[in-house]
Amino acid sequence: MKHLYIHIPFCHRRCAYCDFNTYANMDDRIEAYVVALCAELRLLAETVVPAPPTSADAASLPPTIFLGGGTPTMLSLDQMGRVLDAASAIVPLEGAEVSSEANPGTVLGRDYLRGLRQLGVNRLSMGVQSLHDPTLRMLGRIHTADEATRSYVEAREAGFDNINLDFIFGMPGQSHAQWEATLDEIVTWEVDHFSLYSLILEEQTPLFAQVTAGRVSLPDDDATAAMYEAAMDRFAAAGYVQYEISNFARGDVLRESTALPEIPSRACAHNLAYWLNSDYIAAGAGAYGHITAGGSPHRYYDILAVEGYIAAAGSGGRPLAETIPLSAADIRAETMMMGLRLNVGVSEDHFAGRCGARLEEVYGEQIAELVTQGLIERADGRVRLTLRGRMLGNQVFLRFL
């Protein structure tokens, strides 16, 4: 297996907008969780089915490991080392893109960052979200803007030469001028990669309750779209390449592979595997995996609750919560919906390799109609969103269900 996701569900505090499988105030269970996680990784290493690349696009990606959360940097260096050692039996660290998410409030200090780099983590993804302290407090973040800036500088000094920073726009009380000031600041940092997300208001979160109760208000759709357009313009002017709806990478470093030539080398290879609908293994509480090799295509996810996961993985079995069969129609629809997020879109060769059918035979009618509506375009053997289609992406994706 070429791609591995590892979920670390612990946080110092849950953010007001977060609906991920995360838990606060469980620091005393981290060690037991690491033991269980390593047991699951060792079991996966014995049972995983190899997944050959399905196209030149997929074959061009390096192997990847992604530690997400939650906050992976709540693990000690010893714990992180044990997890990576177990993971290396599935995806060898040498030659792999090894990413870890990080909260600026938990990684202050060059020693930890230097140790993380020495363990084999070569890509850091830091959730900054905002440079406005009142907004950070409203979101429930545990860092300040100054701390985020310092964490980024310390990561550079610790030897990280591939860093992503996450930011959110369309937040309560956020003005267009405030967002543009943030953009003007961060493009001067020479960051390798940015992920910019429009705030999604998820039910069952504190922020959803505040908005529905009228205590805070969000910018309307037009104002949020204007923020998105401002980001695209500002990053393009600064030399960044937007290669996916929400992701921008430095354009001065080119890929060595001829496949996906419009995607720069600092693009996140692990996320590219998702957008190419590749197979991937996942481990950890609530982690989702996607397997189509071996004759029984399916998606699976592990037990969500930390204690339940520890008990199941510690017993020597797979800590599965559910396995969901995938039909040929599911794989085709997901290949289109995920691939159209990329600015290069979906190639006819990739679709045929992934789905075993010609794109025109399966979706010719939908594509023709969307072209007429100005939402997608065809070029160089690919189908891709237009700029208008990018603004209305979800409506386009639904046409392929």
Protein Blocks (a to p, Z undefined) as FASTA:
>chain_A
ZZdcdddfbdfbdcfkbccdcdehilmmmmmmmmmmmmmmmmmmmmpccdddfbfklmmp
ccdddddedjfklpcfklmmmmmmmmmmmmcfehpacdddddfklmgcjklmmmmmmnop
abdcddfkpacfklmmmnopabdfklmmmmmmmmmmnopabdcddddehiehiafklmmm
mmmmmmmnopabdcdddddddehiaklmmmmnopaccddfklmmmmmmmmmmmmmmnopa
cfbfkbccdfkbccfbfghklbcfkbcfklmmmmnopacddedehiacddfehhiacddd
ddfblklmmmmmmnopacbfbdcdddfklmmmmmmmmmmmpmnlpafklmmmmnopafkl
mmmmmmmmmmmnopacceehiacddfklmmmmmmmmmmmZZ
